[in-house]
Structure formats: structure tokens, C-alpha cells
């Protein structure tokens, strides 16, 4: 069984798969992870840390609650679902081989659009989503990081020929999101998981607990995702399991994380990591999988 990431480019045109290059995404490790994910028959699938959505696209459940605390990410998914042709047009208007000046100008415009509070018009959402996707494929390693002001600050990546978007894939994703009962919401993981109960299934891929002091990356949002958030997540997972929800969770294989899930089944998988700026240090690492 192949994942969307394994498909040839012409097949991807007709397949619904992740339209984002997400750091820590599960496209490359899904085959190892799949054996731990139980079959979903009549319940609802929950993914509270949506990111690139690789597991969602692989499962393609009939009913899903897809959520994330990253508002701009959620806007991108909503625009793909609701205005895919307008989005494709907006992406086509952006540089396909950006210069440094074009990258930082687009990043500045994105942050300006991002800072506007209140309800956004469909046109503003479309422009925000287009720049979100464009930056994701032209910035360093597809990272999403913000500074203390909430501004996206990832530098430009080194790509000779970036594959920024596939019109066929975006249309396939739009059809999947529109044709199934998929709710796309900007929610904290606790709020999302609180809705999950008997017969439901949740896959959680939170920001990982750092394996060392120098490996820390918790600036996905201004508030970060440190030990306190990991403890809150574990409590939310236990509460969902008590209500009958089945859980599969990925995280770092550290003693701290293992201590949070004592009493639950724990497995490990090998996962490639390509975030390190030093190519020789991008080896596969051991990840923890919690199953309950």
C-alpha cells in the first residue's frame, strides 16, 4: 500500500493528499504508523493537530473534525474546500521561482494579512491562504514558526525549482473535504478532544517534546508548547479514552513523555527527520506511538 507521497506526479494530480510541506508530517512514516490505527466504522475521526493532514488523507474518513490552533492553517483548508478555483488563481499570480526580495515581500504581506483581526472577507481569506501555501513551499524546510509578536519569521529556503502547488491535488482535496462530513475548525486540542466519545477515533500529532535542550522547537504559536501543554494533552487524552474514544498519539520517545502515558500501550517507529540545517544530522529517529 502506497501513501500519497509515494505516488508519481501524474497520479498525484487526481489524488487527494497533503498540499503542505509540513515539518514532522506523517506522509513518510504512515505505513509504519498505520498498523496501530484501528478501523473506524461509524464514529467520527478527530485530528486536533491537523498540520499537513497526511493521516487524514490516507484514511479519508466519512466524518471528521479537523482542527488546529493555527488560525492561518485552518483558513487555508477552508479556502481549499470553499474556493479552490479562486485559490489556484491567487497562487498562479505569485512568483514561481522567487528571488530573495520577492520571498520577504510576500512574507511581509502575509504577516500584514495575518495581523488583521475580526471577520475576513472571502477575498482576504483567499489571499491569506495563497500566501500561506506559497510560503510553506518556499521557506526553510516547510517550517511554521512565529516570533513573540506572532509574526511568521521563517527564512527563505534554498530551492532551485520549488513545487509550490498542484492544481489537480488541490481540486481533489476540495472534493474530499466538500463531499464528506468534515468540519474544519480553529480550536485548542482540549476543546476539540472534549467532543470525542464512544466509537470515535482520534489521531494526535502534537509539537514534540524536545529530545535535548538544543532540539527545542515550540514556537508554533506565540504561547509555545512546553511540558505544561504536554501534561494538559495527556490529561485530555485520558479523559477521551474514559469516554470510549480510541486514541493513537505520536511524540518523542523520551522518559518524560512515556511517564505521561503510563498504563497505555506504547510502541516505537523509525521516522525520517529533515529539519536540521546540517544534512549529515538528518537521520531517522525513534518516535513513540501511544495506543489506547
C-alpha positions as CSV (number, residue, x, y, z in Angstrom):
1,X,0.0,0.0,0.0
2,X,1.4,3.4,-1.1
3,X,0.9,6.7,0.6
4,X,0.2,9.9,-1.4
5,X,3.8,10.9,-1.1
6,X,4.9,7.8,-2.9
7,X,2.8,8.4,-6.0
8,X,4.2,9.7,-9.2
9,X,3.4,13.3,-10.0
10,X,0.8,12.4,-12.6
11,X,-1.1,10.2,-10.1
12,X,-1.0,13.0,-7.5
13,X,-2.9,15.3,-9.9
14,X,-6.0,13.1,-9.3
15,X,-5.4,12.1,-5.6
16,X,-6.3,13.9,-2.5
17,X,-3.1,14.3,-0.4
18,X,-1.4,16.9,1.7
19,X,-1.0,20.2,-0.1
20,X,1.5,21.3,2.5
21,X,5.2,20.5,3.2
22,X,4.8,20.1,6.9
23,X,7.7,19.6,9.3
24,X,7.2,16.4,11.2
25,X,4.4,15.4,8.9
26,X,3.4,11.7,8.7
27,X,3.4,11.1,4.9
28,X,6.7,9.2,5.0
29,X,6.0,7.3,8.2
30,X,2.4,6.4,7.6
31,X,2.9,2.8,6.6
32,X,4.7,2.1,9.9
33,X,2.0,4.0,11.8
34,X,-1.0,2.5,10.0
35,X,-0.8,-0.8,11.8
36,X,-1.6,0.9,15.1
37,X,-4.7,2.8,13.8
38,X,-7.9,0.9,14.4
39,X,-10.7,0.7,11.8
40,X,-13.3,3.5,12.1
41,X,-16.7,2.1,11.3
42,X,-19.5,4.5,12.4
43,X,-17.8,7.1,14.6
44,X,-16.1,10.4,13.9
45,X,-12.4,10.8,13.2
46,X,-10.7,13.6,15.2
47,X,-7.3,15.2,14.3
48,X,-6.7,18.1,16.7
49,X,-3.1,18.9,15.4
50,X,-4.0,18.9,11.7
51,X,-0.8,20.2,10.1
52,X,-0.3,18.6,6.7
53,X,-3.1,16.1,7.4
54,X,-1.3,13.1,6.0
55,X,-3.1,10.6,8.2
56,X,-6.5,12.2,7.5
57,X,-5.9,12.0,3.7
58,X,-4.7,8.4,4.0
59,X,-7.8,7.3,6.0
60,X,-10.3,9.6,4.2
61,X,-13.0,9.0,6.8
62,X,-16.6,9.8,6.1
63,X,-16.9,12.0,9.2
64,X,-14.1,14.1,10.6
65,X,-13.4,17.0,12.9
66,X,-10.2,18.6,11.6
67,X,-8.8,21.2,13.9
68,X,-5.6,23.2,14.8
69,X,-4.8,26.2,16.9
70,X,-3.0,27.7,13.9
71,X,-5.7,30.0,12.5
72,X,-4.0,30.6,9.2
73,X,-3.6,26.9,8.6
74,X,-7.3,26.4,9.2
75,X,-8.1,29.3,6.8
76,X,-6.0,27.6,4.1
77,X,-8.0,24.3,4.5
78,X,-11.3,26.2,4.5
79,X,-10.4,28.1,1.3
80,X,-9.3,24.9,-0.4
81,X,-12.7,23.5,0.4
82,X,-14.8,26.5,-0.4
83,X,-12.9,28.5,-3.1
84,X,-10.4,26.2,-4.8
85,X,-10.5,27.8,-8.2
86,X,-10.0,31.3,-6.7
87,X,-7.1,29.9,-4.6
88,X,-5.5,28.4,-7.7
89,X,-5.7,31.7,-9.5
90,X,-4.2,33.6,-6.5
91,X,-1.3,31.1,-6.3
92,X,-0.7,31.4,-10.1
93,X,-0.3,35.2,-9.6
94,X,2.6,34.7,-7.1
95,X,6.2,34.1,-8.3
96,X,7.0,30.5,-9.2
97,X,10.8,31.0,-8.8
98,X,11.0,33.8,-6.2
99,X,14.0,35.9,-5.6
100,X,15.0,36.8,-2.0
101,X,13.3,40.2,-2.4
102,X,10.1,38.5,-3.6
103,X,10.1,36.0,-0.7
104,X,10.5,38.6,2.0
105,X,8.0,40.9,0.4
106,X,5.4,38.1,0.3
107,X,6.2,37.1,3.9
108,X,5.6,40.7,4.9
109,X,2.3,40.9,3.1
110,X,1.3,37.6,4.7
111,X,2.1,38.9,8.2
112,X,0.1,42.1,7.4
113,X,-2.9,40.0,6.3
114,X,-2.4,37.7,9.3
115,X,-2.5,40.6,11.8
116,X,-5.9,41.9,10.7
117,X,-8.4,40.9,13.4
118,X,-12.1,40.2,13.1
119,X,-14.0,38.5,10.2
120,X,-12.1,38.3,6.9
121,X,-13.8,38.7,3.6
122,X,-13.7,35.7,1.2
123,X,-11.1,37.7,-0.9
124,X,-8.9,38.4,2.1
125,X,-9.1,34.7,3.1
126,X,-8.1,33.6,-0.4
127,X,-5.1,35.9,-0.5
128,X,-4.0,34.8,3.0
129,X,-4.4,31.1,2.1
130,X,-2.4,31.5,-1.1
131,X,0.5,33.2,0.7
132,X,0.4,30.6,3.5
133,X,0.7,27.8,0.9
134,X,3.3,29.7,-1.1
135,X,5.5,30.4,1.9
136,X,5.2,26.8,3.1
137,X,6.8,25.6,-0.1
138,X,9.4,28.3,-0.4
139,X,10.6,28.8,3.2
140,X,13.2,26.7,5.0
141,X,12.1,23.1,5.3
142,X,8.3,24.0,5.4
143,X,8.6,25.2,9.0
144,X,5.9,27.3,10.6
145,X,7.4,29.4,13.4
146,X,6.3,32.8,14.9
147,X,8.1,35.3,17.0
148,X,6.9,36.9,20.2
149,X,4.7,39.3,18.2
150,X,3.0,36.4,16.4
151,X,4.8,37.1,13.1
152,X,5.8,34.3,10.8
153,X,9.6,34.6,10.7
154,X,11.0,31.5,8.9
155,X,13.7,32.5,6.4
156,X,13.7,31.6,2.7
157,X,14.7,28.1,1.7
158,X,17.2,27.0,-0.9
159,X,15.1,25.6,-3.8
160,X,16.0,25.7,-7.5
161,X,12.6,24.6,-8.6
162,X,10.1,24.6,-5.8
163,X,6.9,22.6,-6.4
164,X,4.5,25.1,-4.8
165,X,1.1,23.6,-5.6
166,X,-0.6,21.1,-7.8
167,X,-4.0,22.3,-9.2
168,X,-5.1,18.7,-9.6
169,X,-4.3,17.8,-6.0
170,X,-6.0,21.0,-4.6
171,X,-9.1,20.2,-6.6
172,X,-9.1,16.6,-5.3
173,X,-8.7,17.8,-1.7
174,X,-11.5,20.3,-2.2
175,X,-13.8,17.4,-3.5
176,X,-12.9,15.2,-0.5
177,X,-13.5,18.0,2.1
178,X,-16.7,19.0,0.4
179,X,-18.0,15.5,-0.3
180,X,-17.6,14.2,3.3
181,X,-18.8,15.4,6.7
182,X,-15.5,17.2,7.5
183,X,-15.7,20.1,9.9
184,X,-12.6,22.3,9.8
185,X,-12.2,24.4,13.0
186,X,-9.7,26.6,14.7
187,X,-9.7,25.0,18.2
188,X,-7.4,24.2,21.1
189,X,-6.8,20.5,21.3
190,X,-8.6,20.3,24.7
191,X,-11.8,21.8,23.1
192,X,-11.6,19.5,20.1
193,X,-11.0,16.3,22.1
194,X,-13.7,17.1,24.6
195,X,-16.2,16.3,21.8
196,X,-14.8,12.9,21.1
197,X,-16.5,9.9,22.7
198,X,-17.7,6.3,22.3
199,X,-16.9,4.8,18.9
200,X,-14.8,7.8,17.8
201,X,-11.1,7.7,16.8
202,X,-8.5,10.4,17.3
203,X,-5.0,10.7,15.9
204,X,-2.8,13.3,17.7
205,X,0.5,14.6,16.3
206,X,1.4,17.4,18.7
207,X,4.6,19.5,18.7
208,X,7.1,17.0,20.0
209,X,8.7,17.1,23.4
210,X,12.4,18.1,22.7
211,X,14.8,15.2,23.0
212,X,17.6,17.7,24.1
213,X,17.9,21.3,25.1
214,X,19.2,22.2,21.6
215,X,16.5,20.4,19.8
216,X,13.6,22.5,21.2
217,X,11.1,23.8,18.7
218,X,8.0,25.1,20.5
219,X,7.3,28.4,18.6
220,X,4.4,27.0,16.5
221,X,2.3,29.6,18.3
222,X,3.2,32.6,20.5
223,X,2.4,30.6,23.6
224,X,4.6,27.7,22.7
225,X,4.1,24.0,23.5
226,X,6.2,23.0,26.5
227,X,5.9,20.5,29.4
228,X,2.7,22.1,30.8
229,X,1.0,21.7,27.4
230,X,2.2,18.1,27.2
231,X,0.7,17.4,30.6
232,X,-2.6,19.0,29.6
233,X,-2.6,16.9,26.4
234,X,-2.1,13.7,28.4
235,X,-5.0,14.6,30.7
236,X,-7.2,15.3,27.7
237,X,-6.2,12.0,26.1
238,X,-7.1,10.1,29.3
239,X,-10.4,11.8,29.5
240,X,-11.3,11.0,25.9
241,X,-10.3,7.3,26.4
242,X,-12.5,7.2,29.5
243,X,-15.4,8.3,27.3
244,X,-14.8,5.5,24.9
245,X,-12.7,7.3,22.2
246,X,-9.8,5.3,20.7
247,X,-6.6,7.2,20.6
248,X,-3.3,7.0,18.6
249,X,-0.7,9.6,19.5
250,X,2.8,10.3,18.2
251,X,5.5,12.0,20.2
252,X,9.2,11.9,21.1
253,X,10.4,8.7,22.7
254,X,11.5,10.4,25.9
255,X,11.2,9.3,29.5
256,X,9.1,12.5,30.2
257,X,6.5,11.6,27.5
258,X,6.5,7.9,28.5
259,X,5.8,8.9,32.0
260,X,2.7,10.8,30.9
261,X,1.1,7.8,29.3
262,X,1.9,5.0,31.9
263,X,-0.7,2.2,31.7
264,X,-1.2,2.7,27.9
265,X,0.2,0.7,25.1
266,X,3.5,2.2,23.8
267,X,5.2,1.3,20.5
268,X,8.1,2.8,18.6
269,X,8.6,3.6,14.9
270,X,11.6,5.0,12.9
271,X,10.8,8.3,11.3
272,X,12.9,10.5,9.0
273,X,13.7,14.0,10.2
274,X,14.8,16.7,7.8
275,X,14.6,19.9,10.0
276,X,18.3,20.1,10.9
277,X,20.2,22.6,8.9
278,X,23.2,20.2,8.8
279,X,22.4,17.5,6.2
280,X,24.5,14.8,7.9
281,X,22.4,15.1,11.0
282,X,19.1,14.4,9.2
283,X,19.0,10.7,10.3
284,X,15.9,8.7,11.1
285,X,14.9,9.0,14.8
286,X,12.8,6.8,17.1
287,X,9.3,8.1,17.7
288,X,6.8,6.9,20.4
289,X,3.4,5.8,19.4
290,X,0.8,5.7,22.2
291,X,-2.3,3.5,21.6
292,X,-5.4,3.4,23.8
